[in-house]
Amino acid sequence: MQTYRISEQLLLQAVNEEMVILDPDSGRYFTLNEVGSEMLGRFREKGDIDDTVAYIASRYEVGEETARRDLLALLDDLVTHGLAEADSA
């Protein structure tokens, strides 16, 4: 199972229903929509993929498979941009 760690150096700011993520090392910023914001916020708080999937599935009334696919895509995208790290456990 893959595990993810979100960089502690990231600066996050909620703006309306979106989240702006600033990488202070590169100066680049990224935005997430409402669902992505909730996914990232919950994952950072709990650090658990299964908990985040269950929360998003119930909050947005989607299947857990869809929520898991979307969360993993978000986390993989963060890894691609150097905002998170992934380890195989």
C-alpha positions, 0 to 999 in steps of 0.5 A, a space after each residue: 500500500 502506498 503512503 503519502 506525506 504532504 510537505 510541512 512547508 506548504 502554505 495553505 489558504 482558503 479563498 471562498 470555496 477553493 484552497 490556494 497552496 503556495 510552495 515557498 521553496 519554488 514560489 509556485 502556487 496551485 489551487 484546488 476546488 472545493 472537493 480537492 480542498 476538503 480532501 487535502 484538508 481531511 488527509 492532512 488532519 487525519 493522515 489516513 487514506 481510508 478515513 479521507 475516502 469514507 469522509 468524502 464519499 459520505 459528504 458528497 454522496 459518491 461511491 468510495 471507489 470514486 472518492 479513492 480514485 480522486 484522492 489518489 489522483 490528487 495525492 499523485 499530482 501533489 507528488 508530481 509537483 514536489 508538494 508531497 512524497 509517496 512511499 510504498 509500505 
